[in-house]
Amino acid sequence: MMTPQTAEALALSALGWIAASDDLIGVFMGATGSSLDTMRAQAADPAFLGSVLDFLLMDDSWVVAFCDSNDLDYRQPMIARQLLPGGEIPNWT
């Protein structure tokens, strides 16, 4: 079972994976308005880590590549996202 702490660890891993990709890091910084300094400063902030997973979850091919490179089930980033601030699934009933 995933906890908020393991969700943060997964998001940090995703941030590292994004940062290691020459193609994705520029897209991430453009989409979030982050600089490398901002990313380093906010890496411990659960809300920022939620935005990292939001970004990753925008493209199925990114999710597949990240999960394949980390030997994770493809559902894990979404599960982790739900445990970080802003990731609650709305209940419409």
N, C-alpha and C positions, 0 to 999 in steps of 0.2 A: 504494500500500500504506500502510495506517495504522500509525503508530508510537505508542509510549506518549505521546510529546509531542503528537502531533496528536490523540490521544484526550483528553488533558487539555484541549487547546484547544477541542475540541468540547464537552466537559463544561462548561467555563467559559461557552461560548456558551449552552448549555442553562440554566445557572444564571441568566444574564442574562435569557434569555427567560422563565423562570419568575418571576423577580423583577419583570419588567415587566408581568406579568399579575395584576391585582387579584384575580381569582378563584383563581389557583393558588398565589400566594405564601403565603396563609394556610393552605392545605391542606398545602403543603410544610413550613412551619414546625411545624404541628401533627403531621404524620407523622414528622418527624425530631427534633422537640424543639429545633430551632435558633431562634435569634433573629437579627435582622439583624446584630448585632455578631458573633455566632458565625459566621454565613455569611461575613462579610468576613474574619474571622481565619482561617478554614479554607479559603478559596477556592484556596489554593496546595497543599493537601493532597490527593494523589492518592486516598487512601481516601475522603475526603469527596466528591471529584468522582465517585467510583464510586457513592456513595449518591445523588448528584444524578441520575445516569443510571438507577439503580434506580427512583427515583421517576418519572422521565419514562416509563420503559418499562412502568409499571403500567397505562397506558391508551393503547390504540392511537390514539385521537383526539388525544391530546397529542403522540405521536410524529409523526403526520401533520402536525399544525399546526406543530410545531417545524421539521420537515424542509422543509415547504413554505415557511415564512418564511425559511429559510436556504439554499434551493436544494440540499438534500441528498437523497441516496438514502435511502429509508426504512430500509434495513438499517444505515446508518452508526452510529446510537446503540448498537445491540447489538454491533456490531464494536468500537466504542470501549470499551464496558463490559467486554468480554473482555480488554482490554489494561490495565485498571486493577486495583488490588488488590481481591481478592475476586471478580473476575469470571471466574475460570477455569472452564471447562466441565468438570465431573467426568467422569472416565473410569471407567466401571463394569466394565470387563473386566480 
